[in-house]
Amino acid sequence: MRKTERTPYSPSLAEEEQARFRSRVESFASRLTLPLSQHALGLLEGEHQSDMSGNGFDFLDLREYQSGDSAQAIDWQASARLSRPIVVNRQKDVISTSWLLLDTGQEMMSVTPSGETALQVASNALRLFALLSLRRSDEISLVLADSGTISRLPFNGGYAKFDTTLRDAVEGRAFAPRDLTALLRYAQKIPRQDGLIVLATDATALTAEQTQLMTQLSQNHALVMVGVSTLNPFDCAWPMLTDSSTGRKMPAFLRDQSLSQELDRRRSALNEALRLQLRRYADTYVSASSSQEMIDTVLKLISTSMKSPRRAQQSLLATAQKGGK
């Protein structure tokens, strides 16, 4: 297969990726039902029970367990009385809030292999979670953060308005270096019963101190972390690269295959460590290098979770641990 020449950042290539993403989101939205969105977000947030009296749920009915039902829906007392698995349907009577947190530091202008910037891929990830949340009638709090400011944007409306609000906010922002420590401390102040937190940044952003803060956040909140994989600067397959923070060119002697492979191994190990750390508390880590891969990964994750009673049970146990803190 002939290798085509391409530049690290191609506006036309990025626009093609954005157009394909919008098309897939529109197609997904047309098929997204309320039960599916409730189940999908419920799996990702661990079906967290509210700390308020009554747990914020109204009883609807009981029925026999069917293949594909979540283990979280089983009423174990009713099942014991009737000697067969019984599922309880409940109606949530409180509105959750999905907190969509976006790292808008200037480092997010790094380019991904798809030709998009990390910021574009991260923004599209939040669009996907916003679509699920809005279909479930959740409220949305959109937060943009860098070292200069942390901005919580007021939002009321449907997905089209969210898309416009996010695009205008990102395009009109004066980029400063990132400050994930401040963003994570901000997230820790969000009430635990408020719902799902989605934090989107690049896959190599967290320092050791910030990883500890992220772990503390995961222990007490329903968390999805989105990590965008950017170009490997040592990969000789790409033309000369410029550092997004300093504007300096990558020295030619560093563009070495062994260095490139070592960086890939370190990135892979870091991603796996984050994934395992979040899984301890039934939270989720999503990594992708393009908007297309992001939507594929999220939908595959939801599909796999819905078919896996064991994962649902693990999520329920971890949720109980969080609720007991």
N, C-alpha and C positions, 0 to 999 in steps of 0.2 A: 504494500500500500504506500503510495507516494505521500511524503510528508509535505504539507503545505506551509508556506512561510506565514507567520502571523506575529503581530506585535503584542506586547503584554497588555496594553489597554487599547481597545478598538471601540470607539463609540458606536460604529455600525454593528459590530458583533454583540456588544452589550445591549443595544436596542433590540436586536433579534431575540436575545434571551428574555428581555423584559416582555416583549410581545408574546412570546410563547407562554411565559408564566401567566400573563393576564388572560390568555385564551383558556388555559387549563383551570384557572381559578373560576372563570365564568362558567365553564362546563361543570366543575365540581359544585358550584353554588346552585346550579339548576337542579342537581340531584340530591342536595343536602336536605334531609328531613330533620324535624325537631328531635325525634327519638335518637337519630344517629348522632347529631351534634351533642345531645345530652350524654350519650354513652361515651362518645369519643373524649370529650373534655373530662368526664367523670373518671375515665381510666387514667388520664394523664395527671389529674389532680388527686387521685387516690380516693375519690368519693368522700372527701373530707366532711365530717359531720360538724355542724355548727356548735359552738360552745354555749349557745343560748338555750334556754329551757325549751324542751320539746324537740330539740335537735333541728328545728326548722323544716320538718317533713310532715306531710299529712298522709295517713294510710289510705290507699285506694282499694286494693283487692289482693286476694291470694290465688295462685294457680300452680299447677304442677311444673316442675323444672323441665325445660326443653333444651335440646342440644343447641349450643351457641349462647345460652344465657350466662351472664356473669355470676361467678360464685359469690360476689358481694351482695347479690340480690336474694340469696337463700335465707329464709327464716328458719334458723336451726331449731327453735322451740316447736314451731308448727310442724317441721319435718319429723321431729322425734315423736310428736303425738300421733301423726298420721302414718309413720313408718315409711315415708317416701319423701324425696326432696321437694320442698315447696318454696316457690319464689314469691316474695312480697313486692308489690308495686307501690311506690310512694311518690307523692307529688311534693316537690320542693316549694315551700311557700315564702321563701325569701330570695331576693335577687343577689347573685354573687357579683363580684367585681373582678374582671381580668385586668391585671396590672401588666402592661406591655412596656418594658424598659429597654431603651435603645442606647447603646454606646455610640455617640456621635463625635468622638475624638478624631483628630486629624489622621491618626493611624488607620482609621477605618476606610481611608481612601486607597489603601493597598488593593492591588488587583488580584483577582482569582483566575484560575485557568480558563474559565468561561469567557473572560474579557470584561466581566462585571467588576465593580468595586465591592469590597467586603460590606460597605454600607448598603449598597443596593440589595445584596443577597439577604442581609440581616433585616432590612426593611420589609422585604417580601415575605420573610418568615413571620414577621409580626402581622402582616396582612392576612396570612392564612389563619393564624390563631384568632385574629379579630373576626374573621368570617364565621368561624365556629362559635365564638362567644356571642356574637350578635344574633345568630340564628337561635341560640339558647336564651335570648333576651337578657343576657348579662350586661351589666354596665362595663364600660371600658375606661381605664385611666392610662393615658399615653404619657410616658416620661422620657425625655431626651436629656442626655447628660454628657458633659465634658468637664475639663478642669475650670472652665470659666463660669459655668452655671448648670443647675439642674432645673429643668423646666417641666412642669406638669401641665399638659395642654387640656383645656376644657373641650369635651366632645359630647355631642348628642346627635343621634341620627343613625343612618344605615351604613352599609359597607362603602357605598360610593362616597359618602361624606368623609368616612374615615380615610379612605384612600387619598382623597384630596387634602385633608388636614395633614396627614403624614408627609405627603410629597411637598407641600408648601413649607412645612416646618423644616424639613431637611434642606431644601434648596435655599431657604432664607437664613440659614444658620451660619454664623461666623465661627469657623472651626478653630478650636483650641486643642491642646494635647488632652488625651483621655485621663480620666480619674475614676477608675473602677472602685477604688476604696470608698470614695464618697458615695457612689451609686449603690454599692452593697450596703453601706450603713443606712442609707435612705430606705432601701428595701426592707431592712430589718425592723423598721418602725411601722411597717404596714401591718394592720391587725391580722392576726392569724386566721380568723374566720372569714376574712374578706374574699378569699377565692384563690385563683391561680395567678402565679407570677411567672412571666416569661422574660428572661434576660437574654438579649442578643448582642454579641460582641464577636471578636475574632478568636479563633481557636487557640492562639498562643498568647492571649492578653493577660491571663491571670498570673500574678506573682505568688510566692509561697504564702505571704500574709493574706492576700486576697482569696486564695484557695481556702484558707481557714475560715475567713468570713463567709464565703460561699457555703461551706459545710455547715456553719452555724445557721445560716439562712435556710438551708435544706432541712435541718432538723425540726424546724418550727413552722415551715410554710410548704404549700404545694408549689413546686418549682420545676420549670422547664428551662434549661440553659441551652441556648443556640450558639454553637461555635462555628464560625465561617473559616474555612481553610483557604489560605492565600497562596500565591505562587511561591515555589521554592527558589530563593534568590541565587542559589548555587547551581541550579539546573542549566546546563549548557544548551538545552533545547530552545531557550528563550533568548531574544536579543538583549543587549545591555539594559540593565534595570537601574532605576533611580530610587533611593530610599525615600519613602513618603514623608518621613519626619524631618530629615536633614537636607534633602534635595541632592545628596551626593550620589555619584555613580558607583555601582558595585565594581571593585577592582577586578581586573581580568584574572589575576592569579588565584582568586577565591572561587572562580567558576570551575569547579572541579567535581568530577563524578563521585568520588569517594565522599567528599563533603556533602554533596547533594543527598546521597543515600543515607549518610549518618543523620542529617537533619530530618529526613523522612521517617527514620526509625524513632527519633526522639519525639517528633510530633505525634506519631502513632501511639507511642507509649503514654504520652501526656493525655491524649484523647481517651485512651482506655482507662487510665487512672481516674479521670473525671467521671467517666461513665459508671465505673464501679463505685466511686464515692457517693454519687447521687443515688444509685440503685439501692444502697443500704437503707435509705429512707423512702424508697418507692418513688423517687423523683427521676427525671428524665434528662439525658444529655443527647442533643441532636447535632451532628456535625455534617457539613456539606460544603462543596466548593462552587456551587452554582445554584441559581433559583430552581432549576429543573430538578437537581438532585435533592434540594431541600424539600420540595413538595413530595417527591417520591419517598423520601425517608420518613417524613411525618405520616403520610398515608399508610405506608407499610407498617410503621410502628403501631398505629391505631388498629389496623387490620389484624396484626399478630396478637395484640393485647386482647382484642375482642374474642379471639379464638382460643385463648389460653387461660383456662380456669386457674391453673397454678399461679400464673403471674398475677391474676386478680386477687387470689388469696394472699400472696406475698404483699401486694399493695395494701390490702385491708389490715394486715398485721402491722405493717410499718405505720399506717395511718393511726392505728390504736396507740402505738408508741408515742407518736407526736402529740396526740390528744391528751396523753397522760402527763405531759411535761408541765 
